[in-house]
Amino acid sequence: MDHHHSGPVETGAPMDYREHEKTYSLFLAGAKWGTMMVVVLMVAMAAGFFAGGGLLGGLLLFIILNAAGFYLLR
C-alpha cells in the first residue's frame, strides 16, 4: 500500500500568481459589496413591512442606505 513516486509532485502547468491575486481581490470585492447589498435590502424590507414605511418608505431607505454604504465601503 506504500506508493513510491519518483516524478515531480506537481505535473500541471505552473501557477500564475498574478492572475490568482487578481481573482482573489475580485472575489473579496464581490463578497464585500454583495454582503452590503443584502444587509441593506433586509433593513429596507424590515422598515417597509414592519415599521409602517410601506413600499415607498422601504425603497427610499434602500436607496439612501445603498448610497451611504457605497460611500463608506469604497
mmCIF file of the N, C-alpha and C atoms, coordinates in Angstrom:
data_MODEL
# 
_entry.id   MODEL 
# 
loop_
_atom_site.group_PDB 
_atom_site.id 
_atom_site.type_symbol 
_atom_site.label_atom_id 
_atom_site.label_alt_id 
_atom_site.label_comp_id 
_atom_site.label_asym_id 
_atom_site.label_entity_id 
_atom_site.label_seq_id 
_atom_site.pdbx_PDB_ins_code 
_atom_site.Cartn_x 
_atom_site.Cartn_y 
_atom_site.Cartn_z 
_atom_site.occupancy 
_atom_site.B_iso_or_equiv 
_atom_site.pdbx_formal_charge 
_atom_site.auth_seq_id 
_atom_site.auth_comp_id 
_atom_site.auth_asym_id 
_atom_site.auth_atom_id 
_atom_site.pdbx_PDB_model_num 
ATOM 1   N N  . MET A 1 1  ? 0.805   -1.192 0.000   1.00 0.00 ? 1  MET A N  1 
ATOM 2   C CA . MET A 1 1  ? 0.000   0.000  0.000   1.00 0.00 ? 1  MET A CA 1 
ATOM 3   C C  . MET A 1 1  ? 0.854   1.265  0.000   1.00 0.00 ? 1  MET A C  1 
ATOM 4   N N  . ASP A 1 2  ? 2.121   1.119  0.157   1.00 0.00 ? 2  ASP A N  1 
ATOM 5   C CA . ASP A 1 2  ? 3.005   2.285  0.152   1.00 0.00 ? 2  ASP A CA 1 
ATOM 6   C C  . ASP A 1 2  ? 3.356   2.627  -1.292  1.00 0.00 ? 2  ASP A C  1 
ATOM 7   N N  . HIS A 1 3  ? 3.082   3.880  -1.672  1.00 0.00 ? 3  HIS A N  1 
ATOM 8   C CA . HIS A 1 3  ? 3.335   4.313  -3.039  1.00 0.00 ? 3  HIS A CA 1 
ATOM 9   C C  . HIS A 1 3  ? 4.635   5.111  -3.068  1.00 0.00 ? 3  HIS A C  1 
ATOM 10  N N  . HIS A 1 4  ? 5.505   4.755  -3.976  1.00 0.00 ? 4  HIS A N  1 
ATOM 11  C CA . HIS A 1 4  ? 6.767   5.467  -4.152  1.00 0.00 ? 4  HIS A CA 1 
ATOM 12  C C  . HIS A 1 4  ? 6.679   6.243  -5.465  1.00 0.00 ? 4  HIS A C  1 
ATOM 13  N N  . HIS A 1 5  ? 6.739   7.556  -5.360  1.00 0.00 ? 5  HIS A N  1 
ATOM 14  C CA . HIS A 1 5  ? 6.689   8.395  -6.543  1.00 0.00 ? 5  HIS A CA 1 
ATOM 15  C C  . HIS A 1 5  ? 8.094   8.871  -6.867  1.00 0.00 ? 5  HIS A C  1 
ATOM 16  N N  . SER A 1 6  ? 8.487   8.663  -8.105  1.00 0.00 ? 6  SER A N  1 
ATOM 17  C CA . SER A 1 6  ? 9.816   9.102  -8.485  1.00 0.00 ? 6  SER A CA 1 
ATOM 18  C C  . SER A 1 6  ? 9.777   10.393 -9.305  1.00 0.00 ? 6  SER A C  1 
ATOM 19  N N  . GLY A 1 7  ? 8.583   10.820 -9.760  1.00 0.00 ? 7  GLY A N  1 
ATOM 20  C CA . GLY A 1 7  ? 8.463   12.024 -10.577 1.00 0.00 ? 7  GLY A CA 1 
ATOM 21  C C  . GLY A 1 7  ? 8.166   13.245 -9.722  1.00 0.00 ? 7  GLY A C  1 
ATOM 22  N N  . PRO A 1 8  ? 8.003   14.376 -10.370 1.00 0.00 ? 8  PRO A N  1 
ATOM 23  C CA . PRO A 1 8  ? 7.692   15.612 -9.635  1.00 0.00 ? 8  PRO A CA 1 
ATOM 24  C C  . PRO A 1 8  ? 6.290   15.537 -9.017  1.00 0.00 ? 8  PRO A C  1 
ATOM 25  N N  . VAL A 1 9  ? 6.122   16.239 -7.933  1.00 0.00 ? 9  VAL A N  1 
ATOM 26  C CA . VAL A 1 9  ? 4.839   16.235 -7.242  1.00 0.00 ? 9  VAL A CA 1 
ATOM 27  C C  . VAL A 1 9  ? 3.798   16.974 -8.072  1.00 0.00 ? 9  VAL A C  1 
ATOM 28  N N  . GLU A 1 10 ? 4.164   18.114 -8.627  1.00 0.00 ? 10 GLU A N  1 
ATOM 29  C CA . GLU A 1 10 ? 3.237   18.897 -9.435  1.00 0.00 ? 10 GLU A CA 1 
ATOM 30  C C  . GLU A 1 10 ? 3.537   18.639 -10.903 1.00 0.00 ? 10 GLU A C  1 
ATOM 31  N N  . THR A 1 11 ? 2.542   18.127 -11.608 1.00 0.00 ? 11 THR A N  1 
ATOM 32  C CA . THR A 1 11 ? 2.749   17.822 -13.021 1.00 0.00 ? 11 THR A CA 1 
ATOM 33  C C  . THR A 1 11 ? 1.966   18.757 -13.932 1.00 0.00 ? 11 THR A C  1 
ATOM 34  N N  . GLY A 1 12 ? 1.172   19.665 -13.361 1.00 0.00 ? 12 GLY A N  1 
ATOM 35  C CA . GLY A 1 12 ? 0.359   20.580 -14.161 1.00 0.00 ? 12 GLY A CA 1 
ATOM 36  C C  . GLY A 1 12 ? 1.145   21.801 -14.588 1.00 0.00 ? 12 GLY A C  1 
ATOM 37  N N  . ALA A 1 13 ? 0.426   22.745 -15.114 1.00 0.00 ? 13 ALA A N  1 
ATOM 38  C CA . ALA A 1 13 ? 1.035   23.991 -15.559 1.00 0.00 ? 13 ALA A CA 1 
ATOM 39  C C  . ALA A 1 13 ? 1.491   24.804 -14.346 1.00 0.00 ? 13 ALA A C  1 
ATOM 40  N N  . PRO A 1 14 ? 2.479   25.654 -14.514 1.00 0.00 ? 14 PRO A N  1 
ATOM 41  C CA . PRO A 1 14 ? 2.926   26.486 -13.390 1.00 0.00 ? 14 PRO A CA 1 
ATOM 42  C C  . PRO A 1 14 ? 1.831   27.469 -12.970 1.00 0.00 ? 14 PRO A C  1 
ATOM 43  N N  . MET A 1 15 ? 1.832   27.812 -11.696 1.00 0.00 ? 15 MET A N  1 
ATOM 44  C CA . MET A 1 15 ? 0.817   28.693 -11.125 1.00 0.00 ? 15 MET A CA 1 
ATOM 45  C C  . MET A 1 15 ? 1.038   30.127 -11.582 1.00 0.00 ? 15 MET A C  1 
ATOM 46  N N  . ASP A 1 16 ? -0.029  30.768 -12.036 1.00 0.00 ? 16 ASP A N  1 
ATOM 47  C CA . ASP A 1 16 ? 0.037   32.167 -12.423 1.00 0.00 ? 16 ASP A CA 1 
ATOM 48  C C  . ASP A 1 16 ? -0.402  32.990 -11.210 1.00 0.00 ? 16 ASP A C  1 
ATOM 49  N N  . TYR A 1 17 ? 0.545   33.406 -10.402 1.00 0.00 ? 17 TYR A N  1 
ATOM 50  C CA . TYR A 1 17 ? 0.234   34.067 -9.136  1.00 0.00 ? 17 TYR A CA 1 
ATOM 51  C C  . TYR A 1 17 ? -0.396  35.445 -9.338  1.00 0.00 ? 17 TYR A C  1 
ATOM 52  N N  . ARG A 1 18 ? -0.034  36.138 -10.371 1.00 0.00 ? 18 ARG A N  1 
ATOM 53  C CA . ARG A 1 18 ? -0.628  37.449 -10.644 1.00 0.00 ? 18 ARG A CA 1 
ATOM 54  C C  . ARG A 1 18 ? -2.126  37.299 -10.923 1.00 0.00 ? 18 ARG A C  1 
ATOM 55  N N  . GLU A 1 19 ? -2.493  36.317 -11.729 1.00 0.00 ? 19 GLU A N  1 
ATOM 56  C CA . GLU A 1 19 ? -3.903  36.064 -12.029 1.00 0.00 ? 19 GLU A CA 1 
ATOM 57  C C  . GLU A 1 19 ? -4.647  35.570 -10.792 1.00 0.00 ? 19 GLU A C  1 
ATOM 58  N N  . HIS A 1 20 ? -3.986  34.782 -9.975  1.00 0.00 ? 20 HIS A N  1 
ATOM 59  C CA . HIS A 1 20 ? -4.585  34.297 -8.732  1.00 0.00 ? 20 HIS A CA 1 
ATOM 60  C C  . HIS A 1 20 ? -4.900  35.460 -7.787  1.00 0.00 ? 20 HIS A C  1 
ATOM 61  N N  . GLU A 1 21 ? -3.971  36.379 -7.636  1.00 0.00 ? 21 GLU A N  1 
ATOM 62  C CA . GLU A 1 21 ? -4.193  37.543 -6.779  1.00 0.00 ? 21 GLU A CA 1 
ATOM 63  C C  . GLU A 1 21 ? -5.317  38.418 -7.319  1.00 0.00 ? 21 GLU A C  1 
ATOM 64  N N  . LYS A 1 22 ? -5.384  38.579 -8.631  1.00 0.00 ? 22 LYS A N  1 
ATOM 65  C CA . LYS A 1 22 ? -6.444  39.382 -9.241  1.00 0.00 ? 22 LYS A CA 1 
ATOM 66  C C  . LYS A 1 22 ? -7.817  38.742 -9.005  1.00 0.00 ? 22 LYS A C  1 
ATOM 67  N N  . THR A 1 23 ? -7.896  37.435 -9.178  1.00 0.00 ? 23 THR A N  1 
ATOM 68  C CA . THR A 1 23 ? -9.149  36.721 -8.945  1.00 0.00 ? 23 THR A CA 1 
ATOM 69  C C  . THR A 1 23 ? -9.560  36.804 -7.487  1.00 0.00 ? 23 THR A C  1 
ATOM 70  N N  . TYR A 1 24 ? -8.605  36.663 -6.578  1.00 0.00 ? 24 TYR A N  1 
ATOM 71  C CA . TYR A 1 24 ? -8.909  36.725 -5.150  1.00 0.00 ? 24 TYR A CA 1 
ATOM 72  C C  . TYR A 1 24 ? -9.389  38.114 -4.741  1.00 0.00 ? 24 TYR A C  1 
ATOM 73  N N  . SER A 1 25 ? -8.780  39.161 -5.274  1.00 0.00 ? 25 SER A N  1 
ATOM 74  C CA . SER A 1 25 ? -9.222  40.511 -4.928  1.00 0.00 ? 25 SER A CA 1 
ATOM 75  C C  . SER A 1 25 ? -10.613 40.784 -5.493  1.00 0.00 ? 25 SER A C  1 
ATOM 76  N N  . LEU A 1 26 ? -10.923 40.264 -6.685  1.00 0.00 ? 26 LEU A N  1 
ATOM 77  C CA . LEU A 1 26 ? -12.272 40.412 -7.230  1.00 0.00 ? 26 LEU A CA 1 
ATOM 78  C C  . LEU A 1 26 ? -13.293 39.649 -6.396  1.00 0.00 ? 26 LEU A C  1 
ATOM 79  N N  . PHE A 1 27 ? -12.913 38.472 -5.902  1.00 0.00 ? 27 PHE A N  1 
ATOM 80  C CA . PHE A 1 27 ? -13.808 37.704 -5.043  1.00 0.00 ? 27 PHE A CA 1 
ATOM 81  C C  . PHE A 1 27 ? -14.084 38.465 -3.746  1.00 0.00 ? 27 PHE A C  1 
ATOM 82  N N  . LEU A 1 28 ? -13.053 39.030 -3.143  1.00 0.00 ? 28 LEU A N  1 
ATOM 83  C CA . LEU A 1 28 ? -13.253 39.792 -1.903  1.00 0.00 ? 28 LEU A CA 1 
ATOM 84  C C  . LEU A 1 28 ? -14.127 41.014 -2.130  1.00 0.00 ? 28 LEU A C  1 
ATOM 85  N N  . ALA A 1 29 ? -13.922 41.705 -3.238  1.00 0.00 ? 29 ALA A N  1 
ATOM 86  C CA . ALA A 1 29 ? -14.752 42.875 -3.545  1.00 0.00 ? 29 ALA A CA 1 
ATOM 87  C C  . ALA A 1 29 ? -16.202 42.462 -3.764  1.00 0.00 ? 29 ALA A C  1 
ATOM 88  N N  . GLY A 1 30 ? -16.415 41.374 -4.467  1.00 0.00 ? 30 GLY A N  1 
ATOM 89  C CA . GLY A 1 30 ? -17.778 40.891 -4.692  1.00 0.00 ? 30 GLY A CA 1 
ATOM 90  C C  . GLY A 1 30 ? -18.457 40.467 -3.402  1.00 0.00 ? 30 GLY A C  1 
ATOM 91  N N  . ALA A 1 31 ? -17.707 39.824 -2.528  1.00 0.00 ? 31 ALA A N  1 
ATOM 92  C CA . ALA A 1 31 ? -18.267 39.416 -1.237  1.00 0.00 ? 31 ALA A CA 1 
ATOM 93  C C  . ALA A 1 31 ? -18.610 40.637 -0.388  1.00 0.00 ? 31 ALA A C  1 
ATOM 94  N N  . LYS A 1 32 ? -17.750 41.645 -0.402  1.00 0.00 ? 32 LYS A N  1 
ATOM 95  C CA . LYS A 1 32 ? -17.995 42.859 0.381   1.00 0.00 ? 32 LYS A CA 1 
ATOM 96  C C  . LYS A 1 32 ? -19.226 43.593 -0.114  1.00 0.00 ? 32 LYS A C  1 
ATOM 97  N N  . TRP A 1 33 ? -19.303 43.842 -1.419  1.00 0.00 ? 33 TRP A N  1 
ATOM 98  C CA . TRP A 1 33 ? -20.433 44.584 -1.971  1.00 0.00 ? 33 TRP A CA 1 
ATOM 99  C C  . TRP A 1 33 ? -21.716 43.769 -1.920  1.00 0.00 ? 33 TRP A C  1 
ATOM 100 N N  . GLY A 1 34 ? -21.618 42.482 -2.148  1.00 0.00 ? 34 GLY A N  1 
ATOM 101 C CA . GLY A 1 34 ? -22.801 41.626 -2.075  1.00 0.00 ? 34 GLY A CA 1 
ATOM 102 C C  . GLY A 1 34 ? -23.378 41.562 -0.674  1.00 0.00 ? 34 GLY A C  1 
ATOM 103 N N  . THR A 1 35 ? -22.505 41.464 0.321   1.00 0.00 ? 35 THR A N  1 
ATOM 104 C CA . THR A 1 35 ? -22.961 41.454 1.713   1.00 0.00 ? 35 THR A CA 1 
ATOM 105 C C  . THR A 1 35 ? -23.623 42.775 2.067   1.00 0.00 ? 35 THR A C  1 
ATOM 106 N N  . MET A 1 36 ? -23.035 43.871 1.624   1.00 0.00 ? 36 MET A N  1 
ATOM 107 C CA . MET A 1 36 ? -23.632 45.173 1.898   1.00 0.00 ? 36 MET A CA 1 
ATOM 108 C C  . MET A 1 36 ? -25.018 45.290 1.263   1.00 0.00 ? 36 MET A C  1 
ATOM 109 N N  . MET A 1 37 ? -25.161 44.834 0.028   1.00 0.00 ? 37 MET A N  1 
ATOM 110 C CA . MET A 1 37 ? -26.453 44.925 -0.648  1.00 0.00 ? 37 MET A CA 1 
ATOM 111 C C  . MET A 1 37 ? -27.514 44.074 0.053   1.00 0.00 ? 37 MET A C  1 
ATOM 112 N N  . VAL A 1 38 ? -27.155 42.879 0.501   1.00 0.00 ? 38 VAL A N  1 
ATOM 113 C CA . VAL A 1 38 ? -28.122 42.011 1.175   1.00 0.00 ? 38 VAL A CA 1 
ATOM 114 C C  . VAL A 1 38 ? -28.541 42.610 2.513   1.00 0.00 ? 38 VAL A C  1 
ATOM 115 N N  . VAL A 1 39 ? -27.587 43.148 3.266   1.00 0.00 ? 39 VAL A N  1 
ATOM 116 C CA . VAL A 1 39 ? -27.914 43.763 4.559   1.00 0.00 ? 39 VAL A CA 1 
ATOM 117 C C  . VAL A 1 39 ? -28.818 44.978 4.355   1.00 0.00 ? 39 VAL A C  1 
ATOM 118 N N  . VAL A 1 40 ? -28.502 45.816 3.370   1.00 0.00 ? 40 VAL A N  1 
ATOM 119 C CA . VAL A 1 40 ? -29.328 46.991 3.091   1.00 0.00 ? 40 VAL A CA 1 
ATOM 120 C C  . VAL A 1 40 ? -30.731 46.568 2.661   1.00 0.00 ? 40 VAL A C  1 
ATOM 121 N N  . LEU A 1 41 ? -30.817 45.535 1.839   1.00 0.00 ? 41 LEU A N  1 
ATOM 122 C CA . LEU A 1 41 ? -32.126 45.049 1.404   1.00 0.00 ? 41 LEU A CA 1 
ATOM 123 C C  . LEU A 1 41 ? -32.949 44.541 2.584   1.00 0.00 ? 41 LEU A C  1 
ATOM 124 N N  . MET A 1 42 ? -32.335 43.795 3.491   1.00 0.00 ? 42 MET A N  1 
ATOM 125 C CA . MET A 1 42 ? -33.057 43.270 4.656   1.00 0.00 ? 42 MET A CA 1 
ATOM 126 C C  . MET A 1 42 ? -33.529 44.403 5.577   1.00 0.00 ? 42 MET A C  1 
ATOM 127 N N  . VAL A 1 43 ? -32.687 45.404 5.780   1.00 0.00 ? 43 VAL A N  1 
ATOM 128 C CA . VAL A 1 43 ? -33.081 46.539 6.632   1.00 0.00 ? 43 VAL A CA 1 
ATOM 129 C C  . VAL A 1 43 ? -34.224 47.309 5.978   1.00 0.00 ? 43 VAL A C  1 
ATOM 130 N N  . ALA A 1 44 ? -34.141 47.547 4.672   1.00 0.00 ? 44 ALA A N  1 
ATOM 131 C CA . ALA A 1 44 ? -35.192 48.285 3.973   1.00 0.00 ? 44 ALA A CA 1 
ATOM 132 C C  . ALA A 1 44 ? -36.497 47.493 3.966   1.00 0.00 ? 44 ALA A C  1 
ATOM 133 N N  . MET A 1 45 ? -36.415 46.174 3.794   1.00 0.00 ? 45 MET A N  1 
ATOM 134 C CA . MET A 1 45 ? -37.627 45.360 3.832   1.00 0.00 ? 45 MET A CA 1 
ATOM 135 C C  . MET A 1 45 ? -38.248 45.371 5.220   1.00 0.00 ? 45 MET A C  1 
ATOM 136 N N  . ALA A 1 46 ? -37.426 45.299 6.246   1.00 0.00 ? 46 ALA A N  1 
ATOM 137 C CA . ALA A 1 46 ? -37.956 45.344 7.608   1.00 0.00 ? 46 ALA A CA 1 
ATOM 138 C C  . ALA A 1 46 ? -38.615 46.685 7.885   1.00 0.00 ? 46 ALA A C  1 
ATOM 139 N N  . ALA A 1 47 ? -38.019 47.762 7.409   1.00 0.00 ? 47 ALA A N  1 
ATOM 140 C CA . ALA A 1 47 ? -38.612 49.083 7.608   1.00 0.00 ? 47 ALA A CA 1 
ATOM 141 C C  . ALA A 1 47 ? -39.918 49.211 6.825   1.00 0.00 ? 47 ALA A C  1 
ATOM 142 N N  . GLY A 1 48 ? -39.960 48.665 5.637   1.00 0.00 ? 48 GLY A N  1 
ATOM 143 C CA . GLY A 1 48 ? -41.166 48.760 4.825   1.00 0.00 ? 48 GLY A CA 1 
ATOM 144 C C  . GLY A 1 48 ? -42.288 47.887 5.331   1.00 0.00 ? 48 GLY A C  1 
ATOM 145 N N  . PHE A 1 49 ? -41.964 46.675 5.788   1.00 0.00 ? 49 PHE A N  1 
ATOM 146 C CA . PHE A 1 49 ? -43.006 45.734 6.190   1.00 0.00 ? 49 PHE A CA 1 
ATOM 147 C C  . PHE A 1 49 ? -43.446 45.923 7.640   1.00 0.00 ? 49 PHE A C  1 
ATOM 148 N N  . PHE A 1 50 ? -42.495 46.102 8.540   1.00 0.00 ? 50 PHE A N  1 
ATOM 149 C CA . PHE A 1 50 ? -42.808 46.053 9.965   1.00 0.00 ? 50 PHE A CA 1 
ATOM 150 C C  . PHE A 1 50 ? -42.860 47.419 10.641  1.00 0.00 ? 50 PHE A C  1 
ATOM 151 N N  . ALA A 1 51 ? -42.201 48.415 10.083  1.00 0.00 ? 51 ALA A N  1 
ATOM 152 C CA . ALA A 1 51 ? -42.167 49.723 10.724  1.00 0.00 ? 51 ALA A CA 1 
ATOM 153 C C  . ALA A 1 51 ? -43.192 50.678 10.122  1.00 0.00 ? 51 ALA A C  1 
ATOM 154 N N  . GLY A 1 52 ? -43.992 50.203 9.198   1.00 0.00 ? 52 GLY A N  1 
ATOM 155 C CA . GLY A 1 52 ? -45.036 51.044 8.630   1.00 0.00 ? 52 GLY A CA 1 
ATOM 156 C C  . GLY A 1 52 ? -44.559 51.971 7.540   1.00 0.00 ? 52 GLY A C  1 
ATOM 157 N N  . GLY A 1 53 ? -43.383 51.725 6.998   1.00 0.00 ? 53 GLY A N  1 
ATOM 158 C CA . GLY A 1 53 ? -42.859 52.602 5.953   1.00 0.00 ? 53 GLY A CA 1 
ATOM 159 C C  . GLY A 1 53 ? -43.506 52.375 4.607   1.00 0.00 ? 53 GLY A C  1 
ATOM 160 N N  . GLY A 1 54 ? -44.004 51.191 4.376   1.00 0.00 ? 54 GLY A N  1 
ATOM 161 C CA . GLY A 1 54 ? -44.620 50.871 3.095   1.00 0.00 ? 54 GLY A CA 1 
ATOM 162 C C  . GLY A 1 54 ? -43.594 50.718 1.992   1.00 0.00 ? 54 GLY A C  1 
ATOM 163 N N  . LEU A 1 55 ? -44.106 50.591 0.791   1.00 0.00 ? 55 LEU A N  1 
ATOM 164 C CA . LEU A 1 55 ? -43.225 50.381 -0.364  1.00 0.00 ? 55 LEU A CA 1 
ATOM 165 C C  . LEU A 1 55 ? -42.317 51.574 -0.615  1.00 0.00 ? 55 LEU A C  1 
ATOM 166 N N  . LEU A 1 56 ? -42.882 52.762 -0.610  1.00 0.00 ? 56 LEU A N  1 
ATOM 167 C CA . LEU A 1 56 ? -42.069 53.944 -0.908  1.00 0.00 ? 56 LEU A CA 1 
ATOM 168 C C  . LEU A 1 56 ? -41.062 54.233 0.199   1.00 0.00 ? 56 LEU A C  1 
ATOM 169 N N  . GLY A 1 57 ? -41.454 54.032 1.446   1.00 0.00 ? 57 GLY A N  1 
ATOM 170 C CA . GLY A 1 57 ? -40.515 54.233 2.550   1.00 0.00 ? 57 GLY A CA 1 
ATOM 171 C C  . GLY A 1 57 ? -39.368 53.238 2.517   1.00 0.00 ? 57 GLY A C  1 
ATOM 172 N N  . GLY A 1 58 ? -39.682 51.986 2.223   1.00 0.00 ? 58 GLY A N  1 
ATOM 173 C CA . GLY A 1 58 ? -38.642 50.970 2.100   1.00 0.00 ? 58 GLY A CA 1 
ATOM 174 C C  . GLY A 1 58 ? -37.719 51.234 0.930   1.00 0.00 ? 58 GLY A C  1 
ATOM 175 N N  . LEU A 1 59 ? -38.297 51.658 -0.182  1.00 0.00 ? 59 LEU A N  1 
ATOM 176 C CA . LEU A 1 59 ? -37.488 51.966 -1.366  1.00 0.00 ? 59 LEU A CA 1 
ATOM 177 C C  . LEU A 1 59 ? -36.586 53.169 -1.118  1.00 0.00 ? 59 LEU A C  1 
ATOM 178 N N  . LEU A 1 60 ? -37.127 54.182 -0.496  1.00 0.00 ? 60 LEU A N  1 
ATOM 179 C CA . LEU A 1 60 ? -36.322 55.363 -0.178  1.00 0.00 ? 60 LEU A CA 1 
ATOM 180 C C  . LEU A 1 60 ? -35.187 55.012 0.784   1.00 0.00 ? 60 LEU A C  1 
ATOM 181 N N  . LEU A 1 61 ? -35.493 54.219 1.797   1.00 0.00 ? 61 LEU A N  1 
ATOM 182 C CA . LEU A 1 61 ? -34.453 53.786 2.738   1.00 0.00 ? 61 LEU A CA 1 
ATOM 183 C C  . LEU A 1 61 ? -33.410 52.924 2.046   1.00 0.00 ? 61 LEU A C  1 
ATOM 184 N N  . PHE A 1 62 ? -33.835 52.067 1.122   1.00 0.00 ? 62 PHE A N  1 
ATOM 185 C CA . PHE A 1 62 ? -32.914 51.234 0.357   1.00 0.00 ? 62 PHE A CA 1 
ATOM 186 C C  . PHE A 1 62 ? -31.938 52.088 -0.441  1.00 0.00 ? 62 PHE A C  1 
ATOM 187 N N  . ILE A 1 63 ? -32.439 53.106 -1.093  1.00 0.00 ? 63 ILE A N  1 
ATOM 188 C CA . ILE A 1 63 ? -31.587 53.981 -1.901  1.00 0.00 ? 63 ILE A CA 1 
ATOM 189 C C  . ILE A 1 63 ? -30.623 54.769 -1.011  1.00 0.00 ? 63 ILE A C  1 
ATOM 190 N N  . ILE A 1 64 ? -31.114 55.293 0.100   1.00 0.00 ? 64 ILE A N  1 
ATOM 191 C CA . ILE A 1 64 ? -30.255 56.077 0.995   1.00 0.00 ? 64 ILE A CA 1 
ATOM 192 C C  . ILE A 1 64 ? -29.164 55.206 1.620   1.00 0.00 ? 64 ILE A C  1 
ATOM 193 N N  . LEU A 1 65 ? -29.538 54.011 2.079   1.00 0.00 ? 65 LEU A N  1 
ATOM 194 C CA . LEU A 1 65 ? -28.546 53.126 2.699   1.00 0.00 ? 65 LEU A CA 1 
ATOM 195 C C  . LEU A 1 65 ? -27.522 52.612 1.682   1.00 0.00 ? 65 LEU A C  1 
ATOM 196 N N  . ASN A 1 66 ? -27.962 52.370 0.442   1.00 0.00 ? 66 ASN A N  1 
ATOM 197 C CA . ASN A 1 66 ? -27.015 51.974 -0.596  1.00 0.00 ? 66 ASN A CA 1 
ATOM 198 C C  . ASN A 1 66 ? -26.006 53.080 -0.871  1.00 0.00 ? 66 ASN A C  1 
ATOM 199 N N  . ALA A 1 67 ? -26.474 54.309 -0.961  1.00 0.00 ? 67 ALA A N  1 
ATOM 200 C CA . ALA A 1 67 ? -25.563 55.434 -1.196  1.00 0.00 ? 67 ALA A CA 1 
ATOM 201 C C  . ALA A 1 67 ? -24.580 55.566 -0.045  1.00 0.00 ? 67 ALA A C  1 
ATOM 202 N N  . ALA A 1 68 ? -25.070 55.447 1.187   1.00 0.00 ? 68 ALA A N  1 
ATOM 203 C CA . ALA A 1 68 ? -24.180 55.531 2.355   1.00 0.00 ? 68 ALA A CA 1 
ATOM 204 C C  . ALA A 1 68 ? -23.200 54.369 2.371   1.00 0.00 ? 68 ALA A C  1 
ATOM 205 N N  . GLY A 1 69 ? -23.670 53.185 2.036   1.00 0.00 ? 69 GLY A N  1 
ATOM 206 C CA . GLY A 1 69 ? -22.789 52.017 2.020   1.00 0.00 ? 69 GLY A CA 1 
ATOM 207 C C  . GLY A 1 69 ? -21.700 52.119 0.973   1.00 0.00 ? 69 GLY A C  1 
ATOM 208 N N  . PHE A 1 70 ? -22.057 52.568 -0.214  1.00 0.00 ? 70 PHE A N  1 
ATOM 209 C CA . PHE A 1 70 ? -21.045 52.725 -1.268  1.00 0.00 ? 70 PHE A CA 1 
ATOM 210 C C  . PHE A 1 70 ? -20.026 53.801 -0.877  1.00 0.00 ? 70 PHE A C  1 
ATOM 211 N N  . TYR A 1 71 ? -20.484 54.838 -0.222  1.00 0.00 ? 71 TYR A N  1 
ATOM 212 C CA . TYR A 1 71 ? -19.555 55.885 0.217   1.00 0.00 ? 71 TYR A CA 1 
ATOM 213 C C  . TYR A 1 71 ? -18.615 55.365 1.310   1.00 0.00 ? 71 TYR A C  1 
ATOM 214 N N  . LEU A 1 72 ? -19.153 54.617 2.268   1.00 0.00 ? 72 LEU A N  1 
ATOM 215 C CA . LEU A 1 72 ? -18.344 54.152 3.402   1.00 0.00 ? 72 LEU A CA 1 
ATOM 216 C C  . LEU A 1 72 ? -17.417 52.987 3.056   1.00 0.00 ? 72 LEU A C  1 
ATOM 217 N N  . LEU A 1 73 ? -17.809 52.131 2.110   1.00 0.00 ? 73 LEU A N  1 
ATOM 218 C CA . LEU A 1 73 ? -17.017 50.945 1.819   1.00 0.00 ? 73 LEU A CA 1 
ATOM 219 C C  . LEU A 1 73 ? -16.056 51.082 0.638   1.00 0.00 ? 73 LEU A C  1 
ATOM 220 N N  . ARG A 1 74 ? -16.042 52.215 -0.007  1.00 0.00 ? 74 ARG A N  1 
ATOM 221 C CA . ARG A 1 74 ? -15.156 52.341 -1.174  1.00 0.00 ? 74 ARG A CA 1 
ATOM 222 C C  . ARG A 1 74 ? -13.720 52.402 -0.788  1.00 0.00 ? 74 ARG A C  1 
# 
